[in-house]
């Protein structure tokens, strides 16, 4: 029961983050043509912060994708080496080793 509640919270958190990520550009587009108050415009400050956050998130996602791809590639290279599979193991062939 406890793990189901944790899973539900995890799914809800992912959905909330997905909603915010998908809806953020529409908010920026809505604020694009505003009456700017000059250098201290709060709308411009929010738009700059959103653009900066999107830039950082894009870099983080690209780095995560590259590292994930490298990790999967490394695992496949290790598994493709001769002698790395279970079939070359004596225990895997049913031979019992006595001490």
N, C-alpha and C positions, 0 to 999 in steps of 0.2 A: 504494500500500500504506500509506503514511504517513497519507494523508488518511482512509483507511478506519479506521485505528486511532484517530485523533482523533475521528472520527464515533462510533465505538463508545464511547469514553470519555465523549463528550458525552451520548449516549443513556443510558448507565449513571448518570451524574451526575443527569440529569433524573429518571430512575426512582427513584433514592435519595432525592432531595429530595421527590418526590411521595409516596413511602412514608412518610417522616417527617412530612410535612404532614398526610396522611390519618390516620396512626395516633396523632398527638399528642393529639387530643381524647379518645380511648379511654383513654390513660394518665392524663389529668387526671380523667376520670370514675372511674377505678379508685382514684385517690388522694383523691377527694372526701370519703369517710367514713373518715378515719384517726383514730388517737389523737393528738390535738394536744398537743404538749409546751409550749405557751405562746407567748410572744413570739419565742423563738428556734427555732421549729419548722422543721427543714430541708424538710419536705414542703410546708408553707405557702409557704416561700420559692421552691421550685421551681414551685409552682402559680402564684404571682404573676409569676414570670419568664416562664412559658409564656403566661399571659394577656396580658402586656405585649408579648411577641413577636408573638402572634396579632393584637393590635391594630395594631401597627406594620406587619405584613405586609398586613393588610387595607387600611390607608390607602395603602400603596405600590401595591398592586394596583389600587385605585380611581384613583389618580393616573396610573398607567401606562395604564389603560383610557381615561381622559379624554384624555390626551395623544395616544394612538394614534388615537382617534376624531377629534380635532381635526386631526391630521396628514393622515389619510385625507380628511377633509372639505376641507381646504385644497388638497390635490392635485386633488380632483375639481372644485373651484371654478376652479382655474387651467386645468384641461383643458377646462372648459365655456366659457371665454371665447372669443369669436369671434377667429379669426386665430391661435389657439394650436396648431392641429393641423397636421400635416404636409401636408395637402392644399392649404393656402394658401401653401405654400412653392414658389418657382419651381423649385428643384432637385428637389423632390418630384414636380413635374409633368413632369420630363424635359427641362426647358429648361437648356441649359448656359450658364453665365456665363463669359465670356472676360475675362481680365484685360487 
